[in-house]
Amino acid sequence: MFTPDWTVSPGEILVEYLESLGWTVPAFSIETGLAEATIHSIIDEKSPITPEIALGLGRIIHSDRFWLNLERQYRRDLDRLSSEEGGTGSGGLIQTPILPC
């Protein structure tokens, strides 16, 4: 089984969606009901996607479960990559459960 030695953050995925849809952060903020600072924090990988944030994102792109699963997998990948390098993982950031899509 192929196991990559890299991961993609939910923020990177969000940027790709915003660019492909032609949305700005301010416009996306209005549509999702999320603060611009929250969106920037996700894009900059400073905050995890919480269930509340996932609800806002899911109003426009896929579903809240999509975003929660993406966050969960990202955190797992970070932990795996860190342990492979002898690190301590994601430092206890919020871990969200994987939900069926």
PyMOL commands that set and color helices and strands:
alter all, ss='L'
color gray80, all
select helices_A, chain A and resi 10-21+25-32+36-43+51-58+64-84
alter helices_A, ss='H'
color red, helices_A
deselect
rebuild
show_as cartoon
